[in-house]
Amino acid sequence: KSASRREILQSLESGAIHIVIGTQSLLNEAIVFHQLGLTIVDEQHRFGVAQRAKLRAKGLQSKAHINPHFLAMTATPIPRSLALTLYGDLELSIIDELPPGRVPIETLILDQEPMSHVITAIRQAKKRDEKCYVIYPLIEESEKIDLSNAVEGFETFRKALPDIAAGLLHGRMPATEKDAAIQAFKSGETHILVSTTVIEVGVDIPEATLMVIMNAERFGLSQLHQLRGRVGRSSLASQCLLVPGDNGSHGKAAQRMEVLTQTNDGFVIATEDLSLRGPGDFLGTRQAGLPSFAFADPLRDVQILNDARQWARLILKADPHLKHPRHQDLSSLMKNMNLEQLVLTEAG
């Protein structure tokens, strides 16, 4: 509310508040920090390139005018971030082990009589007193895009499985209804939760062991991996069923889904996504497509790129502002490419 918001803003500017936890609302230009030293972004893939840059800029705009430390976390490193890692913008730490007791999730593509397989899998889960998510890419039917949708899907499963209680969840529902739907699923009042991607992050229900993703070809690899991560959150064996649409069993869409059946490793998935989509503009905001390099390939040329990164760091350590005569050509090149700020940021 206005009064408490005003008090928080004043405390941030004065330095009375030392830690602030928030959503993208922290990007608001009205927020001024007294001395921003560390920015932590959770679920990095949910933030756009410009949003992440804006968060970092908050430190330079603060009264102390410092470049803050920046920590980004995600279970699915997006392709652009993977590429930036190779080019020196980010350091990388990988946690490649499951928590104790966790079992890798089995992922299958259902392209033959998918609904009968799905119904059978849900019934088997119910017998074990386990829960199931069914994810759709749309909330309601669209005339322009002929996809399965959550509202119709909810009715389909209610009719097909009248003896198993189902709930519905999507982004247009009021917050109270969303909370009620999740609580009913948690408590066991419902055993099926038909939903859109609103459950992609932040939902932790250990008894949920079956994930069904309808029209799976409509989702990106990282998003499929995030959705799959809603199950397999206990020692119980879990399964993810990918159900392609009528035209979803061919081309790159089929390749994306096949990757999910081969690995549960988010870093491997990001690498494959990079290979399939292209890394976009490394120093821009485009998330996919062909890079602006004539020869270098971020997957093939990893060693060369890492060597170049080490040389760049040595140069910046010795001459942070590229003032030495031997670095004048390099300085001019950076200015022509409007990259001076990146040089100063890397230098420190």
C-alpha positions as CSV (number, residue, x, y, z in Angstrom):
1,K,0.0,0.0,0.0
2,S,1.1,3.6,-0.6
3,A,2.1,4.4,3.0
4,S,4.2,1.3,3.6
5,R,5.7,1.6,0.1
6,R,6.7,5.2,0.7
7,E,8.4,4.2,4.0
8,I,10.3,1.4,2.3
9,L,11.5,3.6,-0.5
10,Q,12.7,6.2,2.0
11,S,14.5,3.6,4.1
12,L,16.2,2.1,1.0
13,E,17.5,5.6,0.0
14,S,18.7,6.4,3.5
15,G,20.3,3.0,4.1
16,A,18.1,2.1,7.0
17,I,17.1,-1.1,5.1
18,H,20.1,-3.4,4.4
19,I,18.3,-6.2,2.5
20,V,15.3,-5.9,0.3
21,I,13.4,-8.9,-1.2
22,G,11.1,-8.2,-4.1
23,T,9.8,-9.0,-7.6
24,Q,10.5,-7.1,-10.8
25,S,9.0,-4.1,-9.0
26,L,12.5,-3.5,-7.8
27,L,13.3,-2.3,-11.3
28,N,11.1,0.8,-10.8
29,E,12.9,4.0,-11.4
30,A,11.4,5.5,-8.3
31,I,13.6,3.1,-6.2
32,V,17.0,4.6,-5.3
33,F,19.5,2.6,-3.2
34,H,21.8,4.2,-0.6
35,Q,24.6,1.7,-1.4
36,L,23.7,-1.3,-3.5
37,G,26.6,-3.8,-3.2
38,L,24.9,-7.1,-4.2
39,T,22.1,-8.1,-6.5
40,I,20.8,-11.7,-6.4
41,V,18.4,-12.8,-9.1
42,D,16.6,-16.1,-8.6
43,E,15.0,-17.9,-11.5
44,Q,17.2,-15.9,-13.9
45,H,15.5,-17.3,-17.0
46,R,12.3,-15.3,-16.0
47,F,14.2,-12.0,-16.4
48,G,14.8,-10.3,-19.8
49,V,18.3,-9.1,-20.8
50,A,17.3,-5.5,-20.3
51,Q,15.8,-6.2,-16.9
52,R,19.0,-7.8,-15.6
53,A,21.1,-4.9,-16.9
54,K,18.7,-2.5,-15.2
55,L,19.2,-4.2,-11.9
56,R,22.9,-3.9,-12.2
57,A,22.6,-0.3,-13.1
58,K,20.9,0.4,-9.8
59,G,24.2,0.2,-8.1
60,L,25.8,2.8,-10.3
61,Q,22.8,5.0,-9.8
62,S,23.0,4.7,-6.0
63,K,24.5,7.4,-3.8
64,A,27.7,5.4,-3.4
65,H,27.9,5.0,-7.2
66,I,29.4,1.4,-7.1
67,N,29.2,-1.5,-9.5
68,P,27.4,-4.2,-7.4
69,H,28.3,-7.8,-7.3
70,F,25.7,-9.8,-9.3
71,L,24.6,-13.4,-8.6
72,A,22.1,-15.1,-10.9
73,M,20.6,-18.5,-10.2
74,T,18.6,-20.9,-12.4
75,A,18.0,-24.6,-12.9
76,T,18.0,-23.9,-16.6
77,P,20.8,-21.6,-17.8
78,I,19.3,-19.8,-20.8
79,P,21.3,-20.0,-24.1
80,R,22.3,-16.3,-24.0
81,S,23.7,-16.7,-20.4
82,L,25.6,-19.8,-21.5
83,A,27.1,-17.8,-24.3
84,L,28.0,-14.9,-22.1
85,T,29.7,-17.3,-19.7
86,L,32.1,-18.2,-22.5
87,Y,32.7,-14.5,-23.2
88,G,33.7,-13.4,-19.8
89,D,30.5,-11.6,-18.5
90,L,29.7,-14.3,-16.0
91,E,31.6,-16.8,-13.8
92,L,29.9,-20.2,-13.6
93,S,29.3,-22.6,-10.8
94,I,27.5,-25.8,-11.5
95,I,25.6,-28.0,-9.0
96,D,25.3,-31.2,-11.0
97,E,24.1,-33.5,-8.2
98,L,20.5,-34.2,-7.2
99,P,19.7,-33.6,-3.5
100,P,20.1,-36.8,-1.3
101,G,17.4,-39.4,-2.0
102,R,16.1,-37.9,-5.3
103,V,15.5,-40.2,-8.3
104,P,16.1,-39.0,-11.9
105,I,12.8,-38.2,-13.7
106,E,11.9,-40.5,-16.6
107,T,10.7,-38.6,-19.7
108,L,8.7,-40.1,-22.5
109,I,7.2,-38.7,-25.7
110,L,3.7,-39.9,-26.4
111,D,2.9,-39.7,-30.1
112,Q,0.7,-42.8,-30.4
113,E,-2.7,-42.8,-28.7
114,P,-1.4,-40.3,-26.0
115,M,-4.6,-39.8,-24.1
116,S,-5.1,-43.5,-23.3
117,H,-1.5,-43.6,-22.0
118,V,-2.1,-40.4,-19.9
119,I,-5.3,-41.7,-18.4
120,T,-3.7,-45.0,-17.5
121,A,-0.7,-43.2,-15.9
122,I,-2.9,-40.9,-13.9
123,R,-4.9,-43.9,-12.6
124,Q,-1.7,-45.7,-11.6
125,A,-0.5,-42.6,-9.8
126,K,-3.8,-42.3,-7.9
127,K,-3.5,-46.0,-6.7
128,R,-0.1,-45.0,-5.2
129,D,-1.8,-41.9,-3.7
130,E,0.4,-39.7,-5.8
131,K,-0.5,-36.5,-7.6
132,C,-0.4,-35.4,-11.3
133,Y,0.1,-32.1,-13.1
134,V,-1.4,-31.6,-16.6
135,I,0.0,-28.5,-18.3
136,Y,-1.5,-26.7,-21.3
137,P,-0.1,-23.8,-23.3
138,L,-3.3,-21.7,-23.4
139,I,-6.0,-20.8,-20.9
140,E,-8.9,-20.7,-23.3
141,E,-9.5,-21.7,-26.9
142,S,-7.9,-19.4,-29.5
143,E,-9.3,-19.1,-33.0
144,K,-5.9,-18.1,-34.3
145,I,-3.9,-20.9,-32.6
146,D,-5.5,-24.3,-32.6
147,L,-4.0,-25.7,-29.4
148,S,-5.3,-27.7,-26.5
149,N,-6.3,-25.3,-23.7
150,A,-6.5,-25.6,-19.9
151,V,-10.2,-24.9,-19.5
152,E,-11.3,-27.5,-22.0
153,G,-8.7,-29.9,-20.8
154,F,-10.0,-29.6,-17.2
155,E,-13.4,-30.6,-18.4
156,T,-11.9,-33.4,-20.5
157,F,-10.2,-34.9,-17.5
158,R,-13.2,-34.5,-15.2
159,K,-15.3,-36.5,-17.7
160,A,-12.6,-39.1,-18.4
161,L,-11.7,-39.6,-14.7
162,P,-14.9,-38.8,-12.8
163,D,-13.7,-40.7,-9.7
164,I,-10.4,-38.7,-9.4
165,A,-10.8,-35.1,-8.2
166,A,-9.3,-32.4,-10.5
167,G,-8.5,-28.8,-10.0
168,L,-7.9,-25.9,-12.4
169,L,-5.2,-23.2,-12.1
170,H,-4.3,-20.4,-14.5
171,G,-2.9,-16.8,-14.4
172,R,-6.3,-15.1,-14.9
173,M,-7.7,-16.4,-11.7
174,P,-7.9,-14.1,-8.7
175,A,-5.1,-14.7,-6.2
176,T,-7.5,-16.3,-3.6
177,E,-8.7,-18.8,-6.2
178,K,-5.1,-19.7,-7.2
179,D,-4.1,-20.2,-3.6
180,A,-7.2,-22.4,-3.0
181,A,-6.4,-24.5,-6.0
182,I,-2.8,-25.1,-4.9
183,Q,-3.8,-25.8,-1.3
184,A,-6.5,-28.3,-2.5
185,F,-3.8,-30.1,-4.5
186,K,-1.3,-30.1,-1.6
187,S,-3.9,-31.4,0.9
188,G,-5.0,-34.2,-1.4
189,E,-8.5,-32.8,-1.9
190,T,-7.6,-33.0,-5.6
191,H,-5.2,-35.4,-7.3
192,I,-5.0,-33.8,-10.7
193,L,-4.0,-30.1,-11.2
194,V,-4.8,-28.9,-14.7
195,S,-2.7,-25.7,-15.2
196,T,-0.9,-23.3,-17.4
197,T,2.7,-22.5,-16.9
198,V,1.9,-20.5,-13.7
199,I,3.3,-23.5,-11.7
200,E,6.6,-23.4,-13.6
201,V,8.5,-22.2,-10.5
202,G,7.8,-21.9,-6.8
203,V,5.5,-24.9,-6.3
204,D,6.9,-27.7,-4.2
205,I,4.6,-30.7,-3.7
206,P,6.7,-33.9,-3.0
207,E,3.7,-36.2,-3.6
208,A,3.4,-35.0,-7.2
209,T,5.1,-37.6,-9.4
210,L,3.5,-37.3,-12.8
211,M,3.9,-34.4,-15.1
212,V,1.9,-34.3,-18.4
213,I,2.7,-31.5,-20.8
214,M,0.2,-31.1,-23.7
215,N,1.3,-29.6,-27.0
216,A,4.8,-29.9,-25.7
217,E,6.3,-28.6,-28.9
218,R,4.9,-25.2,-28.1
219,F,7.4,-24.8,-25.1
220,G,11.1,-24.0,-25.2
221,L,13.6,-26.5,-23.9
222,S,14.3,-24.5,-20.7
223,Q,10.6,-24.1,-20.0
224,L,10.0,-27.8,-20.5
225,H,12.9,-28.6,-18.1
226,Q,11.5,-26.2,-15.5
227,L,8.0,-27.7,-15.8
228,R,9.4,-31.2,-15.5
229,G,11.2,-30.0,-12.3
230,R,7.8,-29.7,-10.5
231,V,7.9,-33.5,-10.1
232,G,10.8,-35.7,-8.8
233,R,11.0,-33.6,-5.6
234,S,11.1,-36.6,-3.3
235,S,12.5,-40.2,-3.2
236,L,9.5,-41.3,-5.2
237,A,10.0,-42.3,-8.8
238,S,8.6,-39.7,-11.2
239,Q,7.6,-39.4,-14.8
240,C,7.2,-36.7,-17.4
241,L,5.0,-37.3,-20.4
242,L,5.4,-35.0,-23.4
243,V,2.3,-35.0,-25.6
244,P,3.0,-33.3,-29.0
245,G,0.2,-31.7,-31.1
246,D,-0.7,-32.8,-34.6
247,N,2.3,-31.1,-36.1
248,G,4.6,-31.4,-33.2
249,S,6.4,-34.7,-34.0
250,H,8.7,-33.2,-36.7
251,G,11.7,-30.9,-37.2
252,K,13.3,-28.9,-34.4
253,A,10.2,-29.2,-32.1
254,A,10.7,-33.0,-32.1
255,Q,14.5,-32.5,-31.6
256,R,13.8,-30.4,-28.5
257,M,11.6,-33.0,-27.0
258,E,14.0,-35.7,-27.7
259,V,16.7,-33.9,-25.7
260,L,14.5,-34.0,-22.7
261,T,14.2,-37.8,-22.9
262,Q,18.0,-38.1,-22.9
263,T,19.1,-36.0,-19.9
264,N,18.0,-34.3,-16.7
265,D,21.0,-32.0,-16.7
266,G,20.0,-28.3,-17.1
267,F,23.5,-27.3,-18.4
268,V,23.4,-30.0,-21.1
269,I,19.9,-28.9,-22.0
270,A,21.0,-25.3,-22.3
271,T,23.9,-26.3,-24.5
272,E,21.5,-28.3,-26.8
273,D,19.1,-25.3,-26.8
274,L,22.0,-23.1,-27.9
275,S,22.8,-25.5,-30.7
276,L,19.3,-25.6,-31.9
277,R,18.3,-22.0,-31.6
278,G,21.5,-20.0,-32.0
279,P,22.8,-17.8,-29.2
280,G,21.4,-14.4,-30.3
281,D,23.3,-11.2,-30.0
282,F,25.9,-11.8,-27.3
283,L,26.1,-8.1,-26.4
284,G,22.6,-7.2,-27.3
285,T,19.1,-8.1,-26.2
286,R,18.1,-10.7,-28.9
287,Q,17.6,-14.0,-27.2
288,A,17.9,-16.3,-30.2
289,G,19.1,-16.4,-33.8
290,L,22.4,-16.2,-35.6
291,P,25.3,-14.5,-33.7
292,S,27.1,-11.5,-35.2
293,F,30.4,-13.4,-35.5
294,A,31.9,-14.3,-38.9
295,F,33.7,-17.5,-37.8
296,A,33.6,-18.2,-34.0
297,D,31.2,-20.9,-32.8
298,P,30.5,-20.8,-29.0
299,L,30.1,-24.6,-28.8
300,R,33.0,-25.6,-31.2
301,D,35.5,-22.9,-30.2
302,V,35.2,-23.0,-26.4
303,Q,39.0,-23.3,-25.8
304,I,39.9,-20.5,-28.1
305,L,37.2,-18.3,-26.5
306,N,38.4,-19.1,-23.0
307,D,42.0,-18.3,-24.0
308,A,40.9,-15.0,-25.4
309,R,39.0,-14.2,-22.2
310,Q,42.2,-14.8,-20.1
311,W,44.2,-12.5,-22.3
312,A,41.5,-9.8,-22.1
313,R,41.6,-10.1,-18.3
314,L,45.4,-9.8,-18.2
315,I,45.3,-6.6,-20.4
316,L,42.5,-5.0,-18.3
317,K,44.4,-5.8,-15.1
318,A,47.6,-4.1,-16.4
319,D,45.7,-1.2,-18.2
320,P,42.1,-0.9,-17.1
321,H,41.3,2.1,-19.3
322,L,43.3,1.0,-22.3
323,K,45.5,4.1,-22.1
324,H,48.8,2.5,-23.0
325,P,50.1,3.3,-26.6
326,R,50.1,-0.4,-27.6
327,H,46.4,-0.6,-26.7
328,Q,45.2,2.4,-28.7
329,D,43.9,0.3,-31.6
330,L,42.0,-1.9,-29.2
331,S,40.6,1.2,-27.4
332,S,39.4,2.7,-30.7
333,L,37.8,-0.6,-31.7
334,M,35.9,-0.7,-28.4
335,K,34.7,2.9,-28.8
336,N,33.5,2.2,-32.4
337,M,31.5,-0.8,-31.1
338,N,30.2,1.3,-28.1
339,L,31.7,-1.2,-25.7
340,E,33.7,1.1,-23.4
341,Q,31.3,0.6,-20.5
342,L,31.8,-3.2,-20.8
343,V,35.5,-2.7,-20.5
344,L,35.2,-0.6,-17.4
345,T,32.7,-3.1,-15.9
346,E,35.1,-6.1,-16.5
347,A,38.0,-4.0,-15.2
348,G,36.2,-3.4,-12.1
